[in-house]
Amino acid sequence: MLSEVRSEPPVPVAPRPDTPCVAVCSTTFDEICRGCGRSVVEVAHWVSMSELQKELVWQRILAQGYPRRNK
C-alpha cells in the first residue's frame, strides 16, 4: 500500500514539449481529441494545470499511442 504522497512530479524520460497538441484537433465522435489524446477538459485547463497533473496526462497519452500526427 502506498502511504506516501509524492509532491514532486515524476521525472520524464525525455524533455516534453509545452503541450501535446499536434494541431490535429478533433473531438467529433467523443470527448477525446484524436490528435493529442487529451480530454476536452484537459485541453481547456492545460494552461492552469500543475506540472504533476500535466506529467500524469503525458504518461497516459503516451501509453495510449498519442500524440498522433497525420503522415
DSSP file (Angstrom, degrees, kcal/mol; ACC not computed):
  #  RESIDUE AA STRUCTURE BP1 BP2  ACC     N-H-->O    O-->H-N    N-H-->O    O-->H-N    TCO  KAPPA ALPHA  PHI   PSI    X-CA   Y-CA   Z-CA
    1    1 A M              0   0    0      0, 0.0     2,-0.7     0, 0.0     0, 0.0   0.000 360.0 360.0 360.0 139.8    0.0    0.0    0.0
    2    2 A L        +     0   0    0      1,-0.2     3,-0.0     0, 0.0     0, 0.0  -0.730 360.0 168.1 -84.4 116.6    1.3    3.5   -0.8
    3    3 A S        +     0   0    0     -2,-0.7     2,-0.5     1,-0.0    -1,-0.2   0.538  57.0  73.7-104.3  -8.4    1.5    5.5    2.3
    4    4 A E        -     0   0    0      2,-0.0     2,-0.5     0, 0.0    -1,-0.0  -0.898  67.6-148.4-111.0 132.9    3.4    8.4    0.9
    5    5 A V        -     0   0    0     -2,-0.5     2,-0.4    -3,-0.0    -2,-0.0  -0.863  19.9-131.7 -98.3 128.4    2.0   11.0   -1.4
    6    6 A R        -     0   0    0     -2,-0.5    -2,-0.0     1,-0.2     0, 0.0  -0.643  22.2-177.5 -81.7 130.1    4.5   12.4   -3.9
    7    7 A S        +     0   0    0     -2,-0.4    -1,-0.2     2,-0.1    45,-0.1   0.629  66.4  73.8 -98.0 -16.7    4.6   16.2   -4.2
    8    8 A E  S    S-     0   0    0     43,-0.0     3,-0.1     1,-0.0    -2,-0.0  -0.759  89.1-113.4 -95.7 142.0    7.2   16.2   -6.9
    9    9 A P        -     0   0    0      0, 0.0    43,-0.1     0, 0.0    -2,-0.1  -0.425  40.7 -96.0 -69.2 149.0    6.3   15.3  -10.5
   10   10 A P        -     0   0    0      0, 0.0    45,-0.0     0, 0.0    46,-0.0  -0.348  45.2-104.8 -60.4 146.6    7.9   12.1  -11.8
   11   11 A V        -     0   0    0     -3,-0.1     2,-0.0     1,-0.1    -3,-0.0  -0.637  36.9-127.6 -77.1 121.0   11.0   12.9  -13.8
   12   12 A P        -     0   0    0      0, 0.0    -1,-0.1     0, 0.0     4,-0.0  -0.338   8.8-128.4 -67.6 151.5   10.1   12.4  -17.6
   13   13 A V  S    S+     0   0    0      1,-0.1    -2,-0.0     2,-0.0     3,-0.0   0.903  93.9  13.1 -65.0 -42.3   12.4   10.2  -19.6
   14   14 A A  S    S-     0   0    0      1,-0.0    -1,-0.1    -3,-0.0     0, 0.0  -0.931 100.3 -83.3-131.2 155.3   12.9   12.9  -22.2
   15   15 A P        -     0   0    0      0, 0.0    -2,-0.0     0, 0.0    -1,-0.0  -0.311  48.2-136.5 -57.6 140.9   12.0   16.6  -22.2
   16   16 A R        -     0   0    0      1,-0.1    39,-0.0     2,-0.0    42,-0.0  -0.739  12.9-113.9 -99.8 147.0    8.4   17.3  -23.0
   17   17 A P        -     0   0    0      0, 0.0    -1,-0.1     0, 0.0     0, 0.0  -0.272  40.7-100.2 -63.9 166.8    7.1   19.9  -25.4
   18   18 A D  S    S+     0   0    0      1,-0.1    -2,-0.0     2,-0.0     0, 0.0   0.823 104.6  10.4 -59.8 -31.5    4.9   22.6  -23.7
   19   19 A T        -     0   0    0      2,-0.2    -1,-0.1     1,-0.0    35,-0.0  -0.989  65.6-130.0-147.4 150.5    1.8   20.8  -24.9
   20   20 A P        +     0   0    0      0, 0.0    -2,-0.0     0, 0.0    18,-0.0   0.492  66.8 128.8 -78.9  -1.1    0.9   17.5  -26.5
   21   21 A C        +     0   0    0      1,-0.1    -2,-0.2     2,-0.1    -3,-0.0  -0.287  33.5 179.0 -58.8 133.7   -1.1   19.4  -29.2
   22   22 A V        -     0   0    0     46,-0.1    -1,-0.1     0, 0.0     3,-0.0   0.128  51.6-108.7-119.8  16.5   -0.2   18.4  -32.7
   23   23 A A  S    S+     0   0    0      1,-0.1    -2,-0.1    46,-0.1     2,-0.0   0.802  91.3 113.4  59.1  32.9   -2.7   20.7  -34.4
   24   24 A V        +     0   0    0     44,-0.1     2,-0.4     2,-0.0    11,-0.4  -0.536  48.7 176.7-123.4  61.0   -4.9   17.7  -35.5
   25   25 A C        +     0   0    0     10,-0.1     2,-0.3     9,-0.1     8,-0.0  -0.531  10.9 146.1 -78.5 124.7   -7.8   18.7  -33.2
   26   26 A S        +     0   0    0     -2,-0.4     8,-2.3     1,-0.1     9,-0.2  -0.823  19.3 157.5-160.7 119.8  -10.9   16.6  -33.4
   27   27 A T        +     0   0    0     -2,-0.3     6,-0.1     6,-0.2    -1,-0.1  -0.174  38.3 130.5-125.1  36.6  -13.4   15.6  -30.8
   28   28 A T  S    S+     0   0    0      1,-0.2    -1,-0.1     3,-0.1     5,-0.1   0.875  78.5  26.9 -60.0 -42.6  -16.2   14.9  -33.4
   29   29 A F  S    S-     0   0    0      3,-0.2     2,-0.3    -3,-0.1    -1,-0.2   0.612 130.7  -4.8-103.7 -13.6  -17.2   11.4  -32.1
   30   30 A D  S    S-     0   0    0      2,-0.2    -1,-0.0    -4,-0.0    -4,-0.0  -0.868  81.8 -81.7-158.7-167.5  -16.3   11.6  -28.4
   31   31 A E  S    S+     0   0    0     -2,-0.3     9,-1.6     2,-0.1     2,-0.5   0.325  96.7  89.4 -92.2   7.1  -14.7   13.7  -25.7
   32   32 A I  B    S-A   39   0A   0      7,-0.2     2,-0.2     8,-0.1    -2,-0.2  -0.909  80.0-121.3-110.3 130.4  -11.1   12.7  -26.6
   33   33 A C     >  -     0   0    0      5,-2.9     4,-1.5    -2,-0.5    -6,-0.2  -0.499  12.6-146.9 -68.3 130.6   -9.0   14.6  -29.1
   34   34 A R  T  4 S+     0   0    0     -8,-2.3    -1,-0.1    -2,-0.2    34,-0.1   0.669  94.8  48.8 -73.3 -16.8   -7.9   12.3  -31.9
   35   35 A G  T  4 S+     0   0    0    -11,-0.4    33,-3.5    -9,-0.2    -1,-0.2   0.922 128.7  12.3 -86.8 -51.9   -4.7   14.2  -32.3
   36   36 A C  T  4 S-     0   0    0     31,-0.2    -2,-0.2     2,-0.1    30,-0.1   0.649  89.8-126.4-106.5 -17.5   -3.3   14.5  -28.8
   37   37 A G     <  +     0   0    0     -4,-1.5     2,-0.2     1,-0.3    -3,-0.1   0.469  62.7 133.1  86.8   0.6   -5.4   12.1  -26.8
   38   38 A R        -     0   0    0      1,-0.1    -5,-2.9    -6,-0.1    -1,-0.3  -0.509  58.5-112.1 -83.4 155.4   -6.4   14.6  -24.2
   39   39 A S  B  >  -A   32   0A   0     -7,-0.2     4,-2.4    -2,-0.2    -7,-0.2  -0.365  31.4-106.5 -75.1 164.1  -10.0   15.0  -23.0
   40   40 A V  H  > S+     0   0    0     -9,-1.6     4,-2.3     1,-0.2     5,-0.1   0.894 123.5  50.6 -57.4 -40.7  -11.9   18.2  -23.8
   41   41 A V  H  > S+     0   0    0      2,-0.2     4,-2.1     1,-0.2    -1,-0.2   0.903 108.6  51.0 -66.4 -42.0  -11.5   19.3  -20.1
   42   42 A E  H  > S+     0   0    0      2,-0.2     4,-0.8     1,-0.2    -2,-0.2   0.906 111.3  48.2 -63.0 -40.8   -7.7   18.6  -20.2
   43   43 A V  H >< S+     0   0    0     -4,-2.4     3,-0.7     1,-0.2     4,-0.3   0.938 113.0  48.0 -62.3 -46.7   -7.3   20.7  -23.3
   44   44 A A  H 3< S+     0   0    0     -4,-2.3     3,-0.2     1,-0.2    -2,-0.2   0.833 121.2  35.1 -65.1 -33.2   -9.4   23.5  -21.8
   45   45 A H  H >X S+     0   0    0     -4,-2.1     3,-1.4     1,-0.2     4,-0.7   0.356  82.9 109.6-104.4   4.8   -7.5   23.5  -18.5
   46   46 A W  G X< S+     0   0    0     -4,-0.8     3,-1.2    -3,-0.7    -1,-0.2   0.870  76.5  53.2 -51.3 -45.6   -4.0   22.7  -19.7
   47   47 A V  G 34 S+     0   0    0     -4,-0.3    -1,-0.3     1,-0.3    -2,-0.1   0.750 113.8  42.9 -66.2 -22.7   -2.5   26.1  -19.1
   48   48 A S  G <4 S+     0   0    0     -3,-1.4    -1,-0.3    -4,-0.1    -2,-0.2   0.415  90.7 108.8-102.8   1.8   -3.7   26.1  -15.4
   49   49 A M  S << S-     0   0    0     -3,-1.2     2,-0.0    -4,-0.7    -3,-0.0  -0.474  72.3-112.7 -77.8 149.8   -2.7   22.5  -14.6
   50   50 A S     >  -     0   0    0     -2,-0.1     4,-2.5     1,-0.1     5,-0.2  -0.293  29.1-106.8 -72.7 164.9    0.2   21.8  -12.3
   51   51 A E  H  > S+     0   0    0      1,-0.2     4,-2.5     2,-0.2     5,-0.2   0.877 122.5  52.6 -60.8 -37.3    3.4   20.2  -13.6
   52   52 A L  H  > S+     0   0    0      2,-0.2     4,-2.3     1,-0.2    -1,-0.2   0.932 109.0  48.5 -64.1 -46.2    2.4   16.9  -11.9
   53   53 A Q  H  > S+     0   0    0      1,-0.2     4,-1.9     2,-0.2    -2,-0.2   0.919 113.0  48.1 -59.8 -44.0   -1.1   17.0  -13.5
   54   54 A K  H  X S+     0   0    0     -4,-2.5     4,-2.9     1,-0.2    -1,-0.2   0.919 110.4  51.4 -62.9 -43.5    0.5   17.6  -16.9
   55   55 A E  H  X S+     0   0    0     -4,-2.5     4,-2.7     1,-0.2    -1,-0.2   0.891 108.2  51.7 -63.1 -39.1    3.0   14.8  -16.4
   56   56 A L  H  X S+     0   0    0     -4,-2.3     4,-2.1     2,-0.2    -1,-0.2   0.901 111.2  47.5 -63.9 -40.0    0.3   12.3  -15.5
   57   57 A V  H  X S+     0   0    0     -4,-1.9     4,-2.9     2,-0.2     5,-0.3   0.939 111.2  51.7 -64.0 -46.7   -1.6   13.2  -18.7
   58   58 A W  H  X S+     0   0    0     -4,-2.9     4,-2.5     1,-0.2     5,-0.3   0.925 109.6  49.5 -54.9 -47.1    1.6   12.9  -20.7
   59   59 A Q  H  X S+     0   0    0     -4,-2.7     4,-1.9     1,-0.2    -1,-0.2   0.915 113.3  46.6 -60.9 -43.2    2.2    9.4  -19.3
   60   60 A R  H  X S+     0   0    0     -4,-2.1     4,-1.3     2,-0.2    -2,-0.2   0.943 114.4  45.1 -64.4 -48.8   -1.3    8.3  -20.0
   61   61 A I  H  <>S+     0   0    0     -4,-2.9     5,-3.0     1,-0.2     4,-0.2   0.878 112.5  51.0 -69.1 -35.6   -1.5    9.6  -23.6
   62   62 A L  H ><5S+     0   0    0     -4,-2.5     3,-1.4    -5,-0.3    -1,-0.2   0.910 108.7  51.9 -65.4 -39.9    2.0    8.3  -24.5
   63   63 A A  H 3<5S+     0   0    0     -4,-1.9    -1,-0.2    -5,-0.3    -2,-0.2   0.787 109.2  51.9 -64.1 -26.7    1.0    4.8  -23.2
   64   64 A Q  T 3<5S-     0   0    0     -4,-1.3    -1,-0.3    -5,-0.1    -2,-0.2   0.385 125.8-100.6 -90.8   2.5   -2.1    5.0  -25.4
   65   65 A G  T < 5 +     0   0    0     -3,-1.4    -3,-0.2     1,-0.3    -2,-0.1   0.642  68.5 168.8  89.9  14.7   -0.1    5.9  -28.5
   66   66 A Y      < +     0   0    0     -5,-3.0    -1,-0.3    -6,-0.2   -30,-0.1  -0.594  38.8  58.0-100.6 168.7   -0.7    9.6  -28.6
   67   67 A P  S    S-     0   0    0      0, 0.0     2,-0.4     0, 0.0   -31,-0.2   0.663  70.6-167.9 -70.6 150.7    0.1   12.2  -29.8
   68   68 A R        -     0   0    0    -33,-3.5     2,-0.4   -34,-0.1   -46,-0.1  -0.908   6.6-163.7-112.2 132.7   -0.7   11.2  -33.4
   69   69 A R        -     0   0    0     -2,-0.4     2,-0.3   -33,-0.0   -46,-0.1  -0.895  28.1-111.1-112.2 145.1    0.3   13.2  -36.4
   70   70 A N              0   0    0     -2,-0.4   -35,-0.0     1,-0.1     0, 0.0  -0.574 360.0 360.0 -69.6 133.8   -1.1   12.7  -39.9
   71   71 A K              0   0    0     -2,-0.3    -1,-0.1     0, 0.0    -2,-0.0   0.387 360.0 360.0-115.8 360.0    1.5   11.2  -42.1
